[in-house]
Amino acid sequence: MLIDNSFYMNLAINEAWKYQGLTYPNPAVGACLVGKNGEVLAVEAHHRSGEAHAEVNALKSAYYKLTKNEYIFKLTSSLDIHKYLLSNHNNIFINSKLFTTLEPCSHYGKTPSCASLISELGIKEVYVGSYDTNEVAQKGNAILADNSCVVYTELLQKECDDLLLPFKRSLEDNFVYFKWAQRLNATTDDGNVSSIESRIDVHAKRNVCDLLVIGGNTVRMDRPTLDARLVDGKAPDILIYSREKEFDKSIALFNVKGRKVFIENDFKRLVSYKNIMIEGTSSMYELTRDFVDYYLCYLAPGFGGSNKFDVSEDNFDILNIRQDKQDIIMWMKRI
Amino acid sequence: MLIDNSFYMNLAINEAWKYQGLTYPNPAVGACLVGKNGEVLAVEAHHRSGEAHAEVNALKSAYYKLTKNEYIFKLTSSLDIHKYLLSNHNNIFINSKLFTTLEPCSHYGKTPSCASLISELGIKEVYVGSYDTNEVAQKGNAILADNSCVVYTELLQKECDDLLLPFKRSLEDNFVYFKWAQRLNATTDDGNVSSIESRIDVHAKRNVCDLLVIGGNTVRMDRPTLDARLVDGKAPDILIYSREKEFDKSIALFNVKGRKVFIENDFKRLVSYKNIMIEGTSSMYELTRDFVDYYLCYLAPGFGGSNKFDVSEDNFDILNIRQDKQDIIMWMKRI
């Protein structure tokens, strides 16, 4: 195995995918900080909007690794971490290299600019995967270069662009992903298919979705709640795709506070939302094939059940796979 | 993500799984060498019997990384690498840490002992996953300890033992694994399911199998060759499990030189073999469930076909997953 710059960037990319679908309205971003002798000091990601960016999380972890000073773990706001690092870095980062999947931000938004922080800490080498095309945040590479930092762009750019696509799509119009869970034999019935860890992960994603799309038959058969109770989260609005408008309103999903439920026979509603999860069966897959950006499959390693997820011929590129205790979590795009 | 000793051992474990099924009669082993400042110098594995052990491959890569001396790449025999390192190491490894999934060997077999090499290079910290219980090779940890090396045992031992199980089973009686390829919708028909990379990987595994088991119906329907032509390898002996003993002998598998073909209605033949792959359909899966050690699934990320791999309820622990260009390669065991 080659231990090269791609190795470090891949660590950052894989860490970021763990939070794909959770960072909206922010992008999923990963960062890896490598010390002067090539030691991996930190591999971190951006976790959710309002929290520290990936670079800041990586600098925070690396600060602890280099100083063993636990005080920094008491700081949770990005602003506090920025201030603390600026006052206490003692040039420990000067010969470090930073690998980040996305051009560091240049704007002072919810958090101070990462590009200025990196510069002020004296980091002289930054490897960047994707360019930031967000007009407010871009110019990070330029700020770094203006501050004697050598910026190497386009490292694993394709992989970093795949990671960034959900964010870009949500800026353009919306990001739509189709999620399903199945066993190895493609079954989706007979009790919980997914592990509790996978179901918690789905609830965390629902918590930051603004719209969840589901088929009318599924609602009638499963009588689901479709909220984010496993993470104490916000229940997304629901679009029930159905010709038949009549539903038993005692079905749990209709009785979640603060949620809108639409019952419609088309997908026009999607234009009003930005981060959209479709939880579907095979027939929903076929109906939405033309406008789904990414597919997310929770694959349980087992056999059982009888109803199968099965659609007409299609092929995917796997963007990321990881194992979460029991299940495999796969992000894919159609090719 | 925590960058700790488990991180380095996991790098070694994942590298080793790439060669699971290829190292017979040797174990699949991985090694990671970490420099004095925590830098990853090398992550390597044992590739095949007769070639260098994982530790030697890691030391070879690390030597190049530290010296930039390309001469070492000219050396392919383990003995030559040992000799070269012993004469030329200049104490560059003295403060390195070695992570190895298996206790370093202590015997001078096809290659000189890894334990003595590690000691003579002055490495003072070795982290070991599994104990070597092979009477000829064990005592590696003791040799290291006798030479002022601190040996930390049982790091990720369960994961390392899972990696080692095929080797242990082949020493006890035999290692039997069931291999199949399917799409996401569990289909196994309609052209090649797997990518060319996966098929090459299967042929490489056939090359070191001593027996390949297949069902009579599959032989009649598919008329397969079941050799290792994609890697210019050796064709394994074949056990056709079938009640009906008559086969059209013009089917390719009967006409491969140097191979034995058995047509039998039981699995008694397996006791005469050590490293056994079953390539099967659902019915073969059901027949062999009680004596299969591991399952190997090549999962193609797509839909299509119609004949499905489907068996009665079963659940697995995933031992390792990796993506090989297009497909996912999963090693599992029944739970």
Chai-1 contact restraints between the chains, C-beta under 6 A:
chainA,res_idxA,chainB,res_idxB,connection_type,confidence,min_distance_angstrom,max_distance_angstrom,comment,restraint_id
A,M1,B,E15,contact,1.0,0.0,6.0,A-B,restraint_1
A,M1,B,V43,contact,1.0,0.0,6.0,A-B,restraint_2
A,I3,B,V40,contact,1.0,0.0,6.0,A-B,restraint_3
A,E15,B,M1,contact,1.0,0.0,6.0,A-B,restraint_4
A,N37,B,N37,contact,1.0,0.0,6.0,A-B,restraint_5
A,N37,B,E39,contact,1.0,0.0,6.0,A-B,restraint_6
A,G38,B,E39,contact,1.0,0.0,6.0,A-B,restraint_7
A,E39,B,N37,contact,1.0,0.0,6.0,A-B,restraint_8
A,E39,B,G38,contact,1.0,0.0,6.0,A-B,restraint_9
A,E39,B,E39,contact,1.0,0.0,6.0,A-B,restraint_10
A,V40,B,I3,contact,1.0,0.0,6.0,A-B,restraint_11
A,V43,B,M1,contact,1.0,0.0,6.0,A-B,restraint_12
A,N185,B,A186,contact,1.0,0.0,6.0,A-B,restraint_13
A,N185,B,D310,contact,1.0,0.0,6.0,A-B,restraint_14
A,A186,B,N185,contact,1.0,0.0,6.0,A-B,restraint_15
A,A186,B,A186,contact,1.0,0.0,6.0,A-B,restraint_16
A,P301,B,F316,contact,1.0,0.0,6.0,A-B,restraint_17
A,P301,B,I318,contact,1.0,0.0,6.0,A-B,restraint_18
A,P301,B,M332,contact,1.0,0.0,6.0,A-B,restraint_19
A,G302,B,D314,contact,1.0,0.0,6.0,A-B,restraint_20
A,G302,B,N315,contact,1.0,0.0,6.0,A-B,restraint_21
A,F303,B,V311,contact,1.0,0.0,6.0,A-B,restraint_22
A,F303,B,E313,contact,1.0,0.0,6.0,A-B,restraint_23
A,F303,B,D314,contact,1.0,0.0,6.0,A-B,restraint_24
A,G304,B,E313,contact,1.0,0.0,6.0,A-B,restraint_25
A,D310,B,N185,contact,1.0,0.0,6.0,A-B,restraint_26
A,V311,B,F303,contact,1.0,0.0,6.0,A-B,restraint_27
A,E313,B,F303,contact,1.0,0.0,6.0,A-B,restraint_28
A,E313,B,G304,contact,1.0,0.0,6.0,A-B,restraint_29
A,D314,B,G302,contact,1.0,0.0,6.0,A-B,restraint_30
A,D314,B,F303,contact,1.0,0.0,6.0,A-B,restraint_31
A,N315,B,G302,contact,1.0,0.0,6.0,A-B,restraint_32
A,F316,B,P301,contact,1.0,0.0,6.0,A-B,restraint_33
A,F316,B,G302,contact,1.0,0.0,6.0,A-B,restraint_34
A,I318,B,P301,contact,1.0,0.0,6.0,A-B,restraint_35
A,I318,B,Q323,contact,1.0,0.0,6.0,A-B,restraint_36
A,I321,B,Q323,contact,1.0,0.0,6.0,A-B,restraint_37
A,Q323,B,I318,contact,1.0,0.0,6.0,A-B,restraint_38
A,Q323,B,I321,contact,1.0,0.0,6.0,A-B,restraint_39
A,M332,B,P301,contact,1.0,0.0,6.0,A-B,restraint_40
